[in-house]
């Protein structure tokens, strides 16, 4: 059964945060519902649709930015009380807009996530979780990493209160009171939690999670351990998940799963006989989807998916058909309705154009007066800089509330810009003088009209660290620009993991000296991504990392006065040694550095590189042959005379060239890593082998794994 949904834009509010739009419960089944939404201007607006027009029920005055909006009420009754989190305050409104609650939590950080269940209020700021009952403090927990979302299993169905925290370190923490009952690892940093079917599923313990790298899963949170039910891998490389809801949009009596992503993708999953999710519908919107709900808005009897986007649009994807089957009398009525709508839109447009002209004249006059003060227009930029495990590249996503004119990218470290299919902007590169002014990259992306979201892909080189800057200029007058900075860390291609293979041959770097736990933690934060800025609780901490490019690993354990770093890649140890001694010297701290090098680890790393190098060499070889083979094909008129291998190259020519284009300098990267490995191996022995590098490159050009290993052993 096909699902056909038609788009309808209802109205626009200010910029919105994740999970700030809800539908109030309907008075009767399949009658229209009211939408309530909060924005960054601090305005809470409730509206309904009448004759195709949005009619406000209430609208509050501006205030602090609204970070979350939830519905609550007495358990087992319609949840129609509106609660918002703004700063460190919780405010409550009735469905008519009357404020009945103002609760100042006195949290030192702004509230980031909120869940309401009867008289229980669950809040989280960046690292702090609090549980209140009737506005009285009950429980408190300090998390080791940032908390992205909080939820509680349904207390009306279970005999216990079980809050669950979604933490940035790829872990769901299940609490009991103020203590962690257990932790469960998920396949990416979880950004959103929701109860399956809106009530926890059959058991009341089923929990949906979505991750920032676009994965979706279902876990049963039992009293003793988690049970992983299913997981959807992000095969199509879509955006991170920001919101989910359960609603029967297909109309088969089983609730479907509605998903909103940060690249603007809206998805509907139905469940098959085995309770596995199957994609039934998807539609791309032009900006990130911050909230998603299923219900009935536009017309009685027509279900729809309602979404809010980053720039504040409330949009419906409705089951109501655009072209209705009707008799001649009905048709006249519809035509008349359409004419009335068009004329009202025309008059509204004329009024807005007149208003813009007036304001522009006013601005021109004020700017030319002797007491003129220049006002720079402010605009919001939503940005995300994340490492992708699949291709060891960084994604930089920039989203602006208004159309982007251009983005200038500047870097003081060597990086590669990779092709992004979704990107329609025109890129131009400027020549850089890296020696005199530390500019390794200057690139300008000129965006097409109405582009509000730009996605870039970047690949860095480990050991080279500095800053990447993005200058974002929107299409607004007077011209203004915002600068965003992103750190490229020394071990930028490493990603946090919770388990490593302890049987691998490891090299060890040990630091001892007069440094505090906070100081050594700040050095680790400086070197590696995905480490929480605040030092974790306790006297000693261990973090595990995996290199996304080579699959090598790193174990870092440190406490006051001592740091131990173990890796199966000598180059990782070499980079850490150089950077940590530099950081300690800056702070005038005397370090004692010792290391143990495992000779077997070099051969092990070369074996990890081997399949990647072999694949890239073969790809480069095939791409070089394409032009010559095409010429032969034109000359001979067919390809029958070619051997099957060459025929295969011609058939896959477009795919091969596309792949080669997507990964510029991939081969050079692998050559560079092998060269660094060679230099680092002998650096720890006190030998300088830079003169032997040309010989090494010669061996790589005529690559043979055994010859390469023999060269490393003999040098």
Secondary structure, 3 states (H helix, E strand, C coil): CCCCCEEEEEEECCCCCCCCEEECCCCCCCCCCCEEEECCCCCEEEEEEECCEEEEEEECCCCCCEEEEEEECCCCCCCCEEEEEECCEEEEECCCCCEEEEEECCCCCCCCEEEEECCEEEEECCCEEEEEECCEEEEEEECCCCEEEEEECCCCCCCCCCEEEEECCCEEEEEECCEEEEEEECCCCEEEEEEHHHCCCCCCCEEEEEECCCCEEEEEECCCCEEEEEEECCCCCCCCEEEEEEECCCCCCCCEEEEEECCCEEEEEEECCCCCEEEEEEEECCCCEEEEEEECCCCCCCCEEEEEECCCEEEEEECCCCCCCCCHHHHHHHHHHHHHHHHHHHHHHHHHHHHHHHHHHHHHHHHHCCCCCCCCCCCCEEEEEEEECCCCEEEEEEEECCCEEEEEEEECCCEEEECCCCCCCEEEECCCCHHHHCCCEEEEEECCCCCCEEEEEEEECCCCCEEEEEEEEECCCCCCCEEEEEEECCECCEEEECCCCCCCCCEEEEEEECCCHHHHHHHHHHHECCCCCCCCCCCEEEEEEEECCCCCEEEEEEECCEEEEEECCHHHHHHHHHHHHHHHHHCCCCEEEEEECCCHHHHHHHHHHHHHHHHHHHHHHHHHHHHHHHHHHHHHCCCCCCCHHHHHHHHCHHHHHHHHHHCCCHHHHHHHHHHHHHHHHHHCCCCCCHHHHHHHHHHHHCCCHHHHHHHHHHC
